Amino acid sequence: MMIKHIKGLNILLTIFLLTFASNVFANVYNAVDVIGQNTIDGTPVWTTSSANNAENIIGVNAINDPEGDMAVDTVHHRLFVNDSSNNRVLVFNLNTDGTLVDHNADYVLGQPDFDTIDFGTTQSKMSYPWGLAYDSVNNRLFVAEYNRILVFDTLTITNGMNASYVLGQPDFTSNTSATSQNGLNGPANLAYDSINNRLYAGDYNNNRIMIFNVSNITNGMNASYVLGQPDFTTNTYNTNQNGLNNPYGGLSYDSDRNYLYVGDSDNSRIMVFDMATIENGENAINVLGQLNFTTTDSGTTQYNLSTESPYGLTFDQENKRLFVTDGLGRVLVFDTTTIENGEYAINILGQINFTTAIYGTTQNNFNFPSGTAYDYVNNRLYIADDNNNRIMIFDLIKIDTDSLDDGEIGTAYSKTFESSGYQGVVTYEVGSGSLPDGLTLTSDTLSGTPTTAGTYTFTIKASDTWTDESTIEPFTDSKSYTIEITNGSTTRPRRSSGSTVSSRYINLISIGKTETANDLLKQYPNQINQVITSFNTPNQKDSPINTIKYKTRTLKYKMIGNDVKELQSYLNTHNYPVSLTGPGSLNNETTYFGLKTKQAVIKFQLANNLVGDGIVGKMTRGVMK
């Protein structure tokens, strides 16, 4: 594979600076867990870095040179890790909250068992796997390795299972490098666009990004488009607005804006392409790491990257953050809400500030960080710490309050926000929108007495100030809420947040439990009849409360409301499950329209010959009956 920073030099620097680093990194963001450096019972060991956790020992908790990508399956709760020098991909089961069940891998791909590390070119073997991308809609794992990309069906996994398809080669036993429309020469990082069913592959020795339409896959199929080159037979490197130079530095995709982030490593920059419409060899729209498209400066600054960096990218869809691993022993965090060429990073992991570059083996620094992955559901960041032979796991602040109760004019209101994953001082503010008249946000509590009826939508932003370094901004998380304020004059039972009346479920406020209608009718016949009568009798001042909101309001990603919960219930009961377990699953629907809801809507749309955009508008609502 590629030439990296000299590992021996990094190790010497680490030994020389261990005492200094233990003091310097007292004010650096800590990892919360680690894979690859643990005791037998799974306790993290932050000061060891041996390959395979011990000399000549291979097994379920061993890692050797985890240089490439990782991937998180938030539906089936799994983490896929490239164990590159062991020629395998390890699969770890996760709890529903995204934490590790334990520190031992549960499955292995590329090897028949956990004690074998042979490389090979077959339907089941691998040779130094590098890139990973996961398709949560179709349960497919894409693995880039040695001039080809293997495609696994991971609905169920067995050790050493065969790949289903191969890209870059006509069959599973060929490994020829090529510069053609269906050939590859050193595929590295991968990214997947679940809305358009596109696989992006960094073909770094050809200085290009190959784009495959993987709606239907055949072995050795042609790519649809190419970036970095004007056609499929050219492979020259360039430093301009449409050229690339060994793009092995990571790929990540922003599905909201159709942006593709490309780690153009030998140009020490990140290229940003707009994929709304695609043309071969198209220009990038922005660049990070450089002030313009023709420079290749490197350095230890707030916007520059080191020589031959980046090595990995991952994108936080919720908060529009791009995490970038840099060979200087740090992870830079860019706010991409709006992008300017050469913009400054807003946060950093692994260093005390933007001008230090110290390698180490501690709980909060790195020795050559490379691959990355981000769990958008739990705000959890995974970093492959290559020369320390470990995976570092960081929790970032996450607002845990999913929804807010509705209110009434003249009735006192109070709701306290809760967050997790922070390491400093937490503050809350209104990010956008307007609070209901009469309510104010003080510290972590929304309180007051509503004065005006209406529906109010606003965003709450939580900030974790974990360092006193002035150039480093807090880690943040934002969540959108909708509150309905009524005049309070109705005499019928007041609807709690998320309650609906349907043929399948009835929420009894007075009883405080949700069961099937038949069960409730048997247990509480009188109360049920009273509730149904009150809900189905229109009030002179109010519209009927059993209106199904998702059939009147357009719903899309990041929206919050009771109608989202109703939408999730519809999908779960019509064979398009939002989630199989945990939040969003049947009987566990939430009021938040997240990526899992979006993916379920896309599957529904495609199955009904609609445009798979994940937006529940008039056309989609018309099919939902």
Secondary structure, DSSP 8 states (H G I E B T S, - for coil): ----S-HHHHHHHHHHHHHHHHHHGGGS---SEEESSB-TT--B-TT---GGGSTT--STT--S---S-EEEETTTTEEEEEEGGGTEEEEEEB-TTS-BS-SS-SEEESSSSTT------SSS--SS--EEEEETTTTEEEEEETTEEEEEE-SS--TT---SEEESSSSTT------SSS--SSEEEEEEETTTTEEEEEEGGGTEEEEEE-SS--TT---SEEESSSSTT------SSS--S---S-EEEETTTTEEEEEEGGGTEEEEEE-SS--TT---SEEESSSSSS-----SSSS---TT---EEEEETTTTEEEEEETTTEEEEEE-SS--TT---SEEESSSSTT------SSS--SSEEEEEEETTTTEEEEEEGGGTEEEEEE--EE-------EETTS-EEEE--EES-SSEEEEEEEEE---TTEEEETTEEEE---S-EEEEEEEEEEEE----TTS--EEEEEEEEEEEE-S---S----TT--B-SSEEEETTTTEEEEHHHHHHH-HHHHHHHHHHHHS--TTS--TT--GGGTS-B-TT-BSHHHHHHHHHHHTTT--S-SSSTTSTT---SB--HHHHHHHHHHHHHTT---SS-B-HHHHHH--
